[in-house]
Amino acid sequence: MRAEIAYAVAIAAVAAAATVVLWYRLRTRRLLKQLDDMIEDAMNGSFSEKKFDESRLSSLEAKWRRYLGASEVSSQRLSEEKDKIKELIADISHQTRTPIANLLLYTELLGEQELAPKQRELVAAVSGQAEKLRFLIEALVKLSRLETGILTLHPMRGAVAPLLKKVQEEFASGAEGKGIALRLADTAGEAVFDEKWTLEALGNLVDNAIKYTPEGGKVVLRVVNYEMFCCIEVADTGMGIPEAEVPKIFGRFYRGTAVHKEEGVGIGLYLARQIVSGEGGYIKVKSTPGEGSTFGCYLPRSTYGENLSEL
């Protein structure tokens, strides 16, 4: 008899425990559903406090409302600051364009006059500095637009061969004038990139390669396809980069000790890295002093969502 009573008590205890567990699970599921609804409402802008009691959920709703209110104010202030920066950048670009263009025009007109050798040398120096200032202002405006999000990238999947062909055509004259061979090797491959800005990034890499490669050298553009990335290599037979300087060359305004005599402001590689990073890629460099450098521009072969669907 006692065994039967003990057995009945045990069954009742198990049933009670099961009921408590089931009730707790249902309560937890209901709470998670309410929290999920709160987040969903917050994301689409329709969140409102629905309870006004002393429960923990009601307290959470009140805190969530305060957080959303503060976030909205912060977002509005950020938007206002971005608008101010946008106006400032536009003003700088507009206000400097005409004076620099006039400087270049006047120096060109002066160069057409009868001048003594020393005077012609000074005119050429002024013209060079004005051109350098024009390039610097344009580069800084581009950087500011990228870094502040005013100008956004729009990567799309496409073949890279036409991209490399455009780069070659743009720099062919400069390479030929310096006695450097600018060649395309393997160009088959597809990647996700913004054509306009990727041209800017690759142009900076090729411009540097031509600038720091002596007469008789060569610059080669080739494509190497990997599982997740399409790598566009810009390889030169130039002076190379000392190992200690490799980590520094992508810094803003950084210029190596061996290139101070060359024209430049040290912003091209920084801009290139910003662009490629914004497209979901990265840049690597391999270099041997006295033999040359190879910059690898790694662009994703598919978008993030497509990568996930392939896993």
GIGI-V823280 format. One record per pair of residues at least 4 apart in sequence whose ideal C-beta (glycine too) atoms are under 8 Angstrom apart, sorted by the first residue. I is the first residue (numbers start at 1). J is the second residue. D is the distance in Angstrom with one decimal. If there is no record, write none. Layout:
((I J D) (I J D))
This chain:
((1 5 6.5) (2 6 6.2) (3 7 6.1) (4 8 6.3) (5 9 6.3) (6 10 6.3) (7 11 6.5) (8 12 6.3) (9 13 6.2) (10 14 6.4) (11 15 6.2) (12 16 6.2) (13 17 6.2) (14 18 6.2) (15 19 6.3) (16 20 6.4) (17 21 6.3) (18 22 6.1) (19 23 6.1) (20 24 6.2) (21 25 6.3) (22 26 6.3) (23 27 6.1) (24 28 6.2) (25 29 6.2) (26 30 6.3) (27 31 6.3) (28 32 6.3) (29 33 6.3) (30 34 6.5) (31 35 6.4) (31 57 7.0) (32 36 6.1) (33 37 6.4) (34 38 6.5) (34 57 6.4) (35 39 6.5) (35 60 7.7) (36 40 6.2) (37 41 6.2) (38 42 6.3) (38 47 6.4) (38 60 7.8) (38 61 6.8) (38 64 6.1) (39 43 6.4) (40 44 6.7) (41 45 8.0) (41 46 4.8) (41 47 3.9) (41 48 7.5) (42 47 4.4) (42 64 6.9) (42 68 5.8) (47 64 7.1) (47 65 7.1) (47 68 6.2) (48 65 7.7) (49 58 7.6) (49 61 4.7) (49 62 6.2) (49 65 5.4) (50 61 6.7) (51 55 6.6) (51 57 6.5) (51 58 4.2) (51 61 6.3) (52 58 6.4) (53 58 5.0) (54 58 6.9) (54 59 7.8) (55 59 7.0) (56 60 6.3) (57 61 6.4) (58 62 6.6) (59 63 6.5) (60 64 6.1) (61 65 6.4) (62 66 6.6) (63 67 6.3) (64 68 6.3) (65 69 6.4) (66 70 6.4) (67 71 6.2) (68 72 6.2) (69 73 6.7) (70 74 6.2) (71 75 6.0) (72 76 6.3) (73 77 6.4) (74 78 6.3) (75 79 6.3) (76 80 6.5) (77 81 6.3) (78 82 6.3) (79 83 6.5) (80 84 6.6) (81 85 6.4) (82 86 6.2) (82 148 6.1) (82 149 6.9) (82 150 6.6) (83 87 6.5) (84 88 6.3) (85 89 6.3) (85 144 7.2) (85 148 5.2) (85 150 7.0) (86 90 6.3) (86 148 7.5) (86 150 5.0) (87 91 6.2) (88 92 6.4) (89 93 6.2) (89 141 5.7) (89 144 5.1) (89 145 6.4) (89 148 7.9) (89 150 7.0) (90 94 6.1) (91 95 5.7) (92 96 6.0) (92 137 7.1) (92 140 8.0) (92 141 6.6) (93 97 6.3) (93 137 7.3) (93 141 5.0) (95 99 7.7) (96 100 5.8) (96 137 5.1) (97 101 6.2) (98 102 6.2) (99 103 6.4) (100 104 6.6) (100 130 6.0) (100 133 5.9) (100 134 4.6) (100 137 7.0) (101 105 6.3) (101 134 7.9) (102 106 6.1) (103 107 6.3) (103 126 7.3) (103 127 7.9) (103 130 4.1) (104 108 6.3) (104 127 6.5) (104 130 5.2) (104 131 6.6) (104 134 7.2) (105 109 6.4) (106 110 6.3) (107 111 6.3) (107 123 5.5) (107 124 8.0) (107 126 5.2) (107 127 3.9) (107 130 6.5) (108 112 7.0) (108 127 7.1) (109 113 7.4) (110 115 7.2) (110 123 4.8) (111 115 7.6) (111 120 6.9) (111 123 5.4) (111 124 7.3) (111 127 7.2) (115 119 4.1) (115 120 4.5) (115 123 6.7) (116 120 7.0) (117 121 6.4) (118 122 6.6) (119 123 6.4) (120 124 6.4) (121 125 6.5) (122 126 6.5) (123 127 6.3) (124 128 6.3) (125 129 6.4) (126 130 6.2) (127 131 6.4) (128 132 6.3) (128 263 7.4) (129 133 6.4) (130 134 6.5) (131 135 6.5) (132 136 6.3) (132 263 6.9) (132 265 6.8) (133 137 6.3) (134 138 6.4) (135 139 6.1) (135 265 6.9) (136 140 6.2) (136 265 5.1) (136 267 7.2) (137 141 6.3) (138 142 6.5) (139 143 6.3) (139 265 7.1) (139 267 4.8) (139 268 7.5) (139 271 6.1) (140 144 6.2) (140 267 7.5) (141 145 6.4) (142 146 6.4) (142 151 7.6) (142 200 7.4) (142 271 6.4) (143 147 5.9) (143 252 7.9) (143 267 7.2) (143 270 7.4) (143 271 5.8) (143 274 6.7) (144 148 6.0) (144 150 7.5) (145 150 4.5) (145 151 3.5) (146 151 5.8) (146 153 7.9) (146 271 7.8) (146 274 5.4) (146 275 7.0) (146 278 6.6) (147 274 7.0) (153 194 4.4) (153 197 5.7) (153 275 7.2) (153 278 4.7) (153 279 5.8) (154 194 5.3) (155 192 4.6) (155 193 5.3) (155 194 5.1) (155 279 4.8) (155 280 7.0) (155 300 7.9) (155 303 7.7) (156 192 6.7) (156 193 7.4) (156 194 7.4) (156 195 7.8) (157 190 6.0) (157 191 7.2) (157 192 5.0) (157 302 7.0) (157 303 7.5) (158 162 7.8) (158 163 7.8) (158 190 6.5) (158 191 7.4) (158 193 7.1) (158 195 7.1) (159 163 7.7) (159 189 7.3) (159 190 5.5) (160 164 6.1) (160 187 6.6) (160 189 5.2) (160 190 6.8) (160 191 5.5) (160 193 7.6) (160 223 5.8) (160 230 6.2) (160 232 6.2) (160 299 7.6) (161 165 6.4) (161 187 4.1) (161 188 6.6) (161 189 7.6) (161 223 7.7) (162 166 6.6) (163 167 6.7) (163 193 7.5) (163 195 6.5) (163 198 6.3) (163 199 6.6) (163 202 7.2) (163 232 7.9) (164 168 6.3) (164 184 5.7) (164 187 5.1) (164 202 7.6) (164 221 5.1) (164 223 7.4) (164 232 7.0) (165 169 6.4) (165 184 7.1) (165 187 7.7) (166 170 6.3) (166 199 6.2) (167 171 6.5) (167 199 6.6) (167 202 5.0) (167 203 6.2) (167 206 5.7) (167 221 6.7) (168 172 5.9) (168 182 5.9) (168 183 8.0) (168 184 5.8) (168 221 6.8) (170 199 7.9) (170 203 6.5) (171 175 5.6) (171 182 6.0) (171 203 7.2) (171 206 5.1) (171 207 6.8) (171 210 6.3) (172 176 6.1) (172 182 5.8) (173 177 6.2) (174 178 6.6) (174 207 7.8) (174 210 5.8) (175 180 4.4) (175 181 7.1) (175 182 3.9) (175 210 5.2) (175 219 6.5) (176 180 7.6) (176 182 7.8) (178 210 6.3) (178 213 7.8) (178 215 6.1) (179 215 3.9) (179 216 5.8) (180 210 5.7) (180 213 5.5) (180 215 6.9) (180 216 7.5) (180 217 5.3) (180 218 6.4) (180 219 6.1) (181 217 7.6) (181 218 4.1) (181 219 7.2) (182 206 7.5) (182 210 7.2) (182 218 7.5) (182 219 5.1) (182 221 7.8) (183 218 6.5) (183 219 7.3) (183 220 5.1) (183 221 7.2) (184 220 7.7) (184 221 5.3) (184 222 7.4) (185 220 5.5) (185 221 6.8) (185 222 3.6) (185 223 7.9) (186 222 5.1) (186 223 5.4) (186 224 7.6) (187 221 7.5) (187 222 7.2) (187 223 5.2) (188 223 6.4) (188 225 7.6) (189 223 4.3) (189 225 4.8) (189 230 4.5) (189 301 7.9) (190 230 6.6) (190 301 6.4) (191 229 7.7) (191 230 3.8) (191 232 7.9) (191 299 3.8) (191 300 6.6) (191 301 5.7) (192 279 6.9) (192 280 7.0) (192 299 6.5) (192 300 5.0) (192 301 7.0) (192 302 6.4) (192 303 5.8) (193 197 8.0) (193 198 4.3) (193 279 5.4) (193 281 7.9) (193 299 5.1) (194 198 5.8) (194 275 7.8) (194 279 6.2) (195 199 6.3) (196 200 6.9) (197 201 6.5) (197 275 4.8) (197 278 7.7) (197 279 7.7) (198 202 6.1) (198 275 6.8) (198 276 7.7) (198 279 7.0) (198 299 7.3) (199 203 5.8) (200 204 6.7) (200 271 7.1) (200 272 7.7) (200 275 6.2) (201 205 6.8) (201 271 7.2) (201 272 4.0) (201 275 4.2) (201 276 5.6) (201 297 6.7) (202 206 6.1) (202 221 7.9) (202 232 6.6) (202 234 7.0) (202 272 7.7) (202 297 6.5) (203 207 5.9) (204 208 6.5) (204 268 3.7) (204 269 6.6) (204 271 6.1) (204 272 4.5) (205 209 6.4) (205 234 4.4) (205 268 7.8) (205 269 7.6) (205 272 5.9) (205 295 5.0) (205 297 6.8) (206 210 6.4) (206 219 6.5) (206 221 7.3) (206 234 5.7) (207 211 6.1) (207 268 6.5) (208 212 6.1) (208 264 8.0) (208 268 6.0) (208 269 6.9) (209 213 5.9) (209 219 4.5) (209 234 5.5) (209 235 7.8) (209 236 3.9) (209 238 6.5) (209 293 7.4) (209 295 7.7) (210 219 6.0) (210 236 7.7) (211 262 6.0) (211 263 7.5) (211 264 7.0) (212 236 7.1) (212 238 4.2) (212 239 5.4) (212 259 6.4) (212 262 6.9) (212 293 8.0) (213 217 4.0) (213 218 7.4) (213 219 6.2) (213 236 4.7) (213 237 5.9) (213 238 3.7) (213 239 7.8) (213 292 7.4) (214 238 6.9) (214 239 7.6) (217 236 6.6) (217 237 4.1) (217 238 6.3) (217 292 7.8) (218 236 7.3) (218 237 5.5) (219 234 6.9) (219 235 7.1) (219 236 4.8) (219 237 7.8) (220 233 7.6) (220 234 7.8) (220 235 4.8) (220 236 7.8) (221 232 6.9) (221 233 7.0) (221 234 5.9) (221 235 7.9) (222 232 7.7) (222 233 5.0) (222 235 7.2) (223 230 6.4) (223 231 7.0) (223 232 5.8) (223 233 7.5) (224 230 7.8) (224 231 4.4) (224 233 6.3) (224 296 7.7) (225 230 5.6) (225 231 7.5) (225 301 7.5) (226 230 7.3) (226 231 6.4) (226 298 7.9) (226 301 7.8) (227 301 7.9) (228 300 6.7) (228 301 6.1) (228 302 7.8) (228 307 6.8) (229 281 6.8) (229 298 4.4) (229 299 6.5) (229 300 6.1) (229 301 6.2) (230 298 7.5) (230 299 5.2) (230 300 7.8) (230 301 5.2) (231 296 4.9) (231 297 6.8) (231 298 5.0) (231 299 7.7) (232 296 7.4) (232 297 4.4) (232 299 6.9) (233 294 5.6) (233 295 7.1) (233 296 5.3) (233 297 7.6) (234 294 7.1) (234 295 4.7) (234 297 7.2) (235 292 6.7) (235 293 7.4) (235 294 4.2) (235 295 7.9) (236 292 4.9) (236 293 5.8) (236 294 7.7) (237 291 7.1) (237 292 4.3) (238 292 5.3) (238 293 6.4) (239 258 6.1) (239 259 7.9) (239 289 7.0) (239 290 6.9) (239 292 7.9) (240 287 4.8) (240 288 5.2) (240 289 4.0) (240 290 5.6) (240 291 5.6) (240 292 5.7) (240 293 5.7) (241 245 5.5) (241 246 5.6) (241 249 6.4) (241 256 6.5) (241 285 7.1) (241 287 4.1) (241 289 6.9) (241 293 5.7) (242 246 7.6) (242 256 7.3) (242 257 7.8) (242 258 7.5) (242 289 5.6) (243 287 7.9) (245 249 6.0) (245 256 5.0) (245 257 7.3) (246 285 6.1) (246 287 6.4) (248 254 5.2) (248 256 8.0) (249 254 6.1) (249 256 6.7) (249 269 5.6) (249 285 7.2) (250 254 7.6) (250 269 5.0) (250 270 5.7) (250 273 4.9) (250 283 7.4) (251 266 7.9) (251 270 6.5) (252 266 7.4) (252 267 6.3) (252 270 4.6) (253 265 6.7) (253 266 4.5) (253 267 6.2) (253 270 7.7) (254 266 5.2) (254 270 7.8) (255 259 5.8) (255 260 6.1) (255 264 6.5) (255 266 4.1) (256 260 7.8) (259 264 7.0) (264 268 7.2) (266 270 7.6) (267 271 5.8) (268 272 6.3) (269 273 6.4) (269 283 8.0) (270 274 6.5) (271 275 6.4) (272 276 6.3) (272 283 6.5) (272 297 7.6) (273 277 5.9) (273 282 7.8) (273 283 5.3) (274 278 6.3) (275 279 6.8) (276 281 4.5) (276 282 6.3) (276 283 5.4) (276 297 5.8) (276 298 7.5) (276 299 7.0) (277 281 6.9) (277 282 6.4) (279 299 6.2) (279 300 7.2) (280 299 7.8) (280 300 4.7) (280 304 7.2) (281 297 6.9) (281 298 4.8) (281 299 4.5) (281 300 5.9) (282 298 5.3) (283 295 6.2) (283 296 6.7) (283 297 5.5) (283 298 7.0) (284 295 7.5) (284 296 4.5) (284 298 6.9) (285 293 6.2) (285 294 7.0) (285 295 5.1) (285 296 7.2) (286 293 7.0) (286 294 4.8) (286 296 7.6) (287 292 7.2) (287 293 3.9) (287 294 7.2) (288 292 6.8) (288 293 7.8) (300 304 8.0) (300 307 7.7) (302 306 3.9) (302 307 5.5) (302 310 7.5) (303 307 7.1) (304 308 6.7) (305 309 6.5) (306 310 6.6) (307 311 7.1))
